[in-house]
């Protein structure tokens, strides 16, 4: 009986250790450093690439490079924060011709799955622009991960990814602006994230 109790205690201790180690391996919540995170895009005006970005967003990132299956992320972007180095163009993009920021003030992305690939990773999820939600895949790479050189007990991670979407799939460009003669249909979205967490 004593031997049975001893074996039971050992088994329970092993189980607790496994669960603790497993949770430690999968649960890594990163604080997103907005000063070093950027969500930008590029689209053609006639034949000329025009770049822009959104400077008002909120996001969460739970990601473990060693166990991506347990990861998740979500982002909400304020449409009226679009910047393209042209105030006139920015206001036009916010109008009903394109994003219609007054009616649809936010764009959203919510992940459904992370996967490891030969080149890095891919996060699958749902992207909502205006009143349209579509599944998308975002390939990305971990540029680096390590201890913060200036803050003891802190870890840093840098991620870079992107995808290409068709703006007309989301209704961004109504009436004559749905045509692709002046504004192209393909939009290249680029994402750079710097995260930090306590070890």
C-alpha positions in Angstrom: 0.0 0.0 0.0 2.8 2.4 0.9 4.5 1.6 -2.4 1.3 2.3 -4.3 0.9 5.6 -2.5 4.5 6.5 -3.3 4.0 5.6 -7.0 0.8 7.6 -7.1 2.5 10.7 -5.7 5.3 10.3 -8.2 2.8 10.0 -11.1 0.9 13.1 -9.9 4.1 15.1 -9.5 5.2 14.1 -13.0 1.8 15.2 -14.4 1.9 18.6 -12.7 5.4 19.1 -14.0 4.4 18.2 -17.6 1.3 20.5 -17.5 3.4 23.4 -16.1 6.2 22.8 -18.7 3.6 22.5 -21.5 1.8 25.7 -20.5 5.2 27.5 -20.3 6.1 26.3 -23.7 2.9 27.4 -25.4 1.7 30.5 -23.6 3.9 33.5 -24.6 2.1 36.8 -24.6 4.0 39.6 -26.3 3.4 43.3 -25.7 3.4 45.0 -29.0 5.8 48.0 -29.2 3.8 50.4 -31.3 6.8 52.6 -31.8 8.5 49.8 -33.7 5.5 48.2 -35.3 4.2 49.3 -38.7 1.2 48.3 -40.9 1.8 49.6 -44.4 0.6 49.1 -47.9 1.5 49.7 -51.5 -0.8 50.1 -54.5 -0.4 51.4 -58.1 -1.6 54.8 -59.3 -1.5 54.2 -63.0 2.0 52.6 -63.2 3.5 54.3 -60.1 3.6 52.5 -56.7 2.1 54.6 -53.9 2.9 53.7 -50.3 0.9 54.3 -47.2 0.4 53.2 -43.7 -2.0 53.3 -40.7 -0.7 54.8 -37.5 -3.6 54.0 -35.1 -4.1 50.4 -34.3 -4.4 48.0 -31.4 -3.2 44.4 -31.4 -2.5 41.3 -29.3 0.0 38.5 -30.0 0.3 35.2 -28.3 3.1 33.4 -30.2 5.6 30.7 -29.5 8.0 30.0 -32.4 8.6 26.5 -31.0 4.9 25.7 -30.7 3.0 27.9 -33.2 -0.2 25.7 -33.1 -1.2 27.2 -29.8 -0.7 30.8 -31.0 -3.2 33.6 -31.7 -3.3 37.2 -32.7 -5.8 40.0 -33.5 -5.5 43.5 -34.8 -7.9 46.4 -35.0 -7.0 49.3 -37.3 -8.6 52.8 -37.4 -9.3 53.6 -41.0 -9.1 57.4 -40.5 -5.4 57.0 -39.5 -4.4 56.3 -43.1 -1.4 58.3 -44.2 0.0 58.5 -47.8 1.9 61.8 -47.7 -1.0 63.6 -49.3 -3.8 65.1 -47.1 -6.1 65.3 -50.1 -5.6 61.6 -51.0 -5.9 60.6 -47.4 -9.3 62.2 -47.1 -10.4 60.7 -50.4 -9.4 57.2 -49.1 -11.6 57.8 -46.0 -14.6 58.8 -48.1 -17.4 56.6 -49.3 -15.5 56.1 -52.6 -13.1 53.8 -50.8 -13.0 52.8 -47.1 -16.1 54.9 -46.0 -14.5 55.5 -42.6 -17.7 57.2 -41.3 -19.7 54.0 -41.7 -16.9 51.5 -41.3 -14.3 53.1 -38.9 -12.3 49.9 -38.3 -10.6 47.1 -40.1 -10.0 43.9 -38.2 -8.0 40.7 -38.4 -8.5 37.7 -36.2 -6.4 34.6 -36.4 -7.8 31.1 -36.6 -4.5 29.1 -36.9 -0.7 29.4 -36.9 1.4 26.9 -38.8 5.1 26.3 -39.3 6.3 26.3 -43.0 9.6 25.6 -44.8 10.3 29.3 -45.0 9.0 30.4 -41.6 5.4 30.6 -40.5 1.9 31.4 -41.8 -1.1 32.7 -39.8 -4.5 32.1 -41.1 -7.5 34.2 -40.1 -10.4 36.4 -41.1 -9.8 39.9 -42.5 -12.7 42.4 -42.3 -12.7 45.6 -44.4 -15.8 47.7 -44.7 -18.6 45.1 -44.3 -16.8 42.2 -46.0 -15.0 39.5 -44.1 -12.8 37.0 -46.0 -10.3 34.3 -45.0 -6.6 35.2 -45.6 -3.2 33.8 -45.0 -0.2 35.8 -43.9 3.2 34.3 -44.3 5.8 35.7 -41.9 9.3 35.2 -40.6 10.9 35.7 -37.2 13.7 38.2 -37.8 15.2 37.7 -34.4 14.5 36.8 -30.8 16.6 37.3 -27.7 17.2 39.1 -24.4 16.7 42.8 -24.2 20.2 44.3 -23.9 18.9 47.3 -21.9 16.2 45.7 -19.7 17.1 42.8 -17.6 14.6 39.9 -17.6 12.9 41.1 -20.8 12.8 39.2 -24.1 12.4 40.7 -27.6 11.0 39.4 -30.8 10.8 40.9 -34.3 8.4 39.6 -37.0 8.0 40.5 -40.6 5.2 39.4 -42.9 2.7 40.4 -45.5 0.1 39.5 -48.1 -1.6 40.7 -51.2 -5.3 41.3 -51.5 -7.7 42.5 -54.2 -9.3 45.7 -52.9 -12.4 45.1 -55.0 -13.0 41.8 -53.1 -13.7 44.0 -50.1 -15.6 46.8 -51.8 -12.8 49.3 -51.5 -13.5 51.4 -54.6 -17.1 52.0 -55.5 -18.6 53.3 -58.7 -16.0 54.5 -61.2 -13.3 53.9 -58.6 -13.9 50.2 -58.8 -12.2 50.3 -62.1 -8.4 49.6 -62.1 -7.3 52.1 -64.7 -6.3 54.8 -62.3 -6.0 52.8 -59.0 -4.7 49.2 -59.2 -6.7 46.4 -57.7 -3.8 44.6 -56.0 -2.8 45.9 -52.6 0.5 44.6 -51.0 0.2 44.8 -47.3 3.4 44.7 -45.2 3.6 44.1 -41.5 6.5 44.6 -39.1 6.0 43.8 -35.4 8.3 44.2 -32.4 7.2 42.5 -29.3 8.5 42.2 -25.8 7.7 40.2 -22.7 8.9 39.3 -19.2 10.8 36.0 -19.2 
